[in-house]
């Protein structure tokens, strides 16, 4: 690769990472008003290898997806919901084809975590802000968990046909 290509790629990665962090920061400010039961002392963080490894016992293959697949994507999107010393939820995805793709989303399997029932709300708020910062108008949940379909449909998502399966929602 040429030096100018490498520089352009690095600049693009930095731009989208900066926008993702800005979305996390804005959502952190809005979340206490958006969720009735928002716990205090929470943080929304950009995914790191260390945070992703803390979810290694969860249902989804977080470590396998994160490294090298997600970290190599220029337009990656991510959100880690953190409360005190616990990771409560994670979402990873990317910006693609006029949409924010949320390719993996999961709440901590410990039913006592304080964001139980609010992981999708929280990730969706971050994704909405990220979509706005990048001038895209749609959210997509890629390969949604079958048991959560009713919840997604009640939230205004529509099921699309095709492969991979996904739910989508116009956001503006």
CORGIRA-V758364 format. One record per pair of residues at least 24 apart in sequence whose ideal C-beta (glycine too) atoms are under 10 Angstrom apart, sorted by sequence separation. I is the first residue (numbers start at 1). J is the second residue. D is the distance in Angstrom with one decimal. If there is no record, write none. Layout:
I;J;D  I;J;D
//
This chain:
21;45;9.1  47;71;8.8  66;90;9.2  70;94;7.8  77;101;7.5  78;102;9.7  86;110;7.7  89;113;7.9  100;124;9.7  102;126;9.8  140;164;9.8  141;165;9.3  142;166;4.9  143;167;9.6  21;46;5.6  55;80;8.7  62;87;9.8  69;94;9.8  75;100;9.4  76;101;10.0  77;102;7.3  83;108;9.4  88;113;4.5  102;127;6.2  141;166;6.1  142;167;8.6  20;46;6.2  52;78;9.0  54;80;8.9  66;92;6.7  75;101;9.4  77;103;8.9  78;104;9.6  79;105;8.7  81;107;8.2  86;112;9.5  87;113;8.5  88;114;6.4  89;115;5.6  100;126;9.3  101;127;9.4  140;166;4.9  141;167;4.5  142;168;9.8  20;47;9.2  51;78;9.3  65;92;6.3  76;103;9.8  81;108;8.6  86;113;6.1  88;115;3.9  89;116;9.2  100;127;4.8  139;166;9.9  140;167;7.0  141;168;7.7  52;80;7.9  54;82;9.4  62;90;6.4  86;114;8.1  87;115;9.7  88;116;7.9  91;119;7.9  99;127;9.8  100;128;8.3  120;148;8.0  139;167;8.6  140;168;4.9  141;169;8.4  17;46;7.2  47;76;8.4  51;80;4.8  58;87;9.0  86;115;9.2  89;118;8.1  90;119;8.5  91;120;8.8  100;129;9.8  139;168;6.9  140;169;8.0  46;76;9.6  47;77;9.5  48;78;9.3  60;90;8.3  62;92;7.7  73;103;9.9  83;113;7.1  84;114;8.6  88;118;8.4  89;119;3.6  93;123;9.1  100;130;5.7  138;168;5.7  139;169;5.1  46;77;9.9  47;78;3.9  51;82;7.4  54;85;9.5  58;89;9.9  83;114;5.2  88;119;6.8  89;120;8.5  91;122;8.7  92;123;9.9  100;131;4.8  120;151;7.1  124;155;7.6  138;169;6.8  139;170;8.4  46;78;6.0  47;79;7.4  48;80;7.9  54;86;8.5  55;87;6.0  58;90;8.0  60;92;9.3  81;113;8.8  83;115;6.7  89;121;10.0  91;123;4.2  95;127;10.0  99;131;7.8  100;132;9.9  120;152;7.9  124;156;9.9  137;169;9.8  138;170;5.7  139;171;5.7  45;78;8.7  46;79;8.0  47;80;5.3  54;87;4.9  70;103;8.2  81;114;9.3  82;115;9.5  89;122;6.6  90;123;8.6  91;124;9.0  98;131;9.4  124;157;9.7  137;170;5.9  138;171;6.5  45;79;7.7  46;80;7.3  53;87;9.8  55;89;9.2  69;103;9.1  70;104;8.7  81;115;5.3  88;122;8.5  89;123;6.8  93;127;7.7  100;134;7.6  117;151;9.6  121;155;8.6  137;171;6.0  138;172;9.2  44;79;6.0  45;80;4.5  52;87;8.8  55;90;5.6  91;126;7.7  95;130;7.5  99;134;9.9  120;155;7.1  136;171;8.3  137;172;5.4  44;80;7.2  45;81;8.1  51;87;6.0  54;90;9.0  91;127;7.6  95;131;8.3  98;134;9.4  100;136;6.2  105;141;7.0  136;172;9.2  43;80;8.4  44;81;6.2  45;82;5.5  81;118;8.3  93;130;9.2  98;135;8.9  99;136;5.8  100;137;9.7  101;138;9.4  102;139;6.7  103;140;8.8  104;141;9.7  105;142;9.3  120;157;9.9  135;172;9.6  43;81;8.1  44;82;7.4  52;90;7.0  65;103;7.3  66;104;9.1  81;119;6.4  95;133;9.8  98;136;5.0  99;137;8.0  100;138;7.4  101;139;8.3  102;140;6.7  103;141;8.6  104;142;8.0  42;81;6.8  43;82;4.7  51;90;7.5  65;104;5.8  95;134;5.6  97;136;8.7  98;137;6.7  99;138;4.1  100;139;5.2  101;140;5.0  102;141;5.2  103;142;4.6  104;143;8.6  105;144;8.7  106;145;8.5  132;171;7.8  42;82;6.6  43;83;7.8  47;87;9.9  52;92;8.2  79;119;9.3  96;136;9.0  98;138;6.2  99;139;6.7  100;140;7.1  101;141;8.4  102;142;6.6  103;143;7.5  105;145;8.6  131;171;5.5  132;172;6.9  41;82;9.3  42;83;4.7  43;84;9.5  81;122;5.4  95;136;6.6  97;138;8.8  99;140;4.8  100;141;10.0  101;142;5.5  128;169;9.6  131;172;7.6  39;81;10.0  41;83;6.4  42;84;8.4  45;87;8.9  62;104;7.1  81;123;7.6  98;140;9.9  102;144;9.2  127;169;9.9  129;171;9.9  40;83;8.8  41;84;5.8  47;90;6.9  60;103;9.8  61;104;8.4  79;122;7.3  80;123;9.8  97;140;8.9  99;142;9.8  105;148;9.0  128;171;5.4  39;83;5.7  40;84;9.7  42;86;9.9  47;91;8.7  60;104;5.3  62;106;7.7  79;123;5.2  96;140;8.6  127;171;8.2  128;172;8.3  39;84;8.8  44;89;9.7  45;90;9.8  47;92;6.4  60;105;8.4  78;123;9.6  79;124;9.7  81;126;9.2  124;169;8.6  42;88;7.7  60;106;5.0  77;123;9.5  79;125;9.2  93;139;9.2  96;142;9.9  59;106;6.2  79;126;4.7  93;140;8.2  124;171;8.9  58;106;5.7  59;107;9.8  78;126;8.9  79;127;7.7  93;141;8.9  94;142;9.5  39;88;8.7  55;104;10.0  58;107;8.7  77;126;8.2  93;142;7.3  31;81;9.4  58;108;7.1  59;109;6.7  77;127;6.8  91;141;9.5  55;106;7.4  57;108;9.8  58;109;5.8  79;130;8.8  27;79;8.0  57;109;7.7  58;110;9.8  78;130;9.7  55;108;7.7  77;130;5.7  23;77;8.2  24;78;8.7  54;108;9.3  55;109;9.2  77;131;9.2  20;75;9.3  24;79;6.4  19;75;9.3  20;76;7.3  23;79;8.2  24;80;8.9  16;73;8.9  17;74;9.3  20;77;5.8  21;78;9.9  77;134;9.2  13;71;9.8  16;74;6.3  17;75;9.6  19;77;9.0  20;78;6.5  13;72;9.6  15;74;8.8  16;75;4.9  17;76;7.7  20;79;8.2  75;134;8.1  13;73;8.9  14;74;9.7  15;75;9.1  16;76;6.8  17;77;9.9  13;74;5.2  16;77;8.1  17;78;9.3  103;164;9.0  12;74;4.9  13;75;8.5  11;74;9.8  12;75;7.6  13;76;8.4  101;164;9.9  103;166;9.4  10;74;9.4  102;166;9.3  9;74;6.5  101;166;7.9  102;167;9.5  8;74;9.9  99;166;9.1  101;168;9.8  99;168;7.1  99;169;9.6  99;170;9.8  100;171;8.4  42;114;7.5  99;171;9.4  41;114;9.2  42;115;7.5  39;113;9.3  40;114;9.3  20;95;9.1  39;114;4.0  19;95;8.8  38;114;8.8  39;115;7.1  42;118;9.9  23;100;9.5  37;114;8.1  38;115;8.6  16;94;9.0  37;115;9.1  44;122;7.2  16;95;6.7  37;116;9.6  39;118;9.0  44;123;9.2  35;115;8.7  37;117;8.3  38;118;7.5  42;122;8.7  37;118;7.2  44;125;8.9  35;117;9.6  36;118;9.3  44;126;6.3  35;118;5.6  38;121;9.5  34;118;9.4  38;122;8.7  60;145;9.2  35;121;6.2  59;145;8.8  31;118;8.9  34;121;7.2  35;122;7.3  34;122;8.5  31;121;8.7  34;124;9.9  35;125;8.7  31;122;6.5  34;125;6.1  28;122;9.8  31;125;6.5  27;122;7.3  30;125;6.5  31;126;9.0  27;123;9.1  30;126;9.7  27;124;9.5  28;125;9.6  27;125;4.7  28;126;8.9  30;128;9.8  26;125;8.7  27;126;4.4  30;129;8.2  26;126;8.3  27;127;9.0  24;125;9.9  25;126;9.7  27;128;8.4  23;125;8.7  24;126;5.8  26;128;9.8  27;129;5.7  23;126;5.1  26;129;5.0  27;130;8.9  23;127;7.6  25;129;9.1  26;130;9.4  23;128;8.3  24;129;8.3  20;126;8.2  23;129;4.0  24;130;8.6  26;132;9.4  20;127;9.9  22;129;7.6  23;130;4.0  26;133;8.7  22;130;8.3  23;131;8.6  20;129;9.5  21;130;9.9  23;132;8.3  19;129;9.0  20;130;6.0  23;133;6.0  19;130;6.4  22;133;6.2  23;134;9.1  19;132;9.7  20;133;8.5  16;130;9.0  19;133;4.6  20;134;9.5  18;133;9.3  19;134;6.2  16;133;9.4  16;134;7.7  15;134;9.5
//
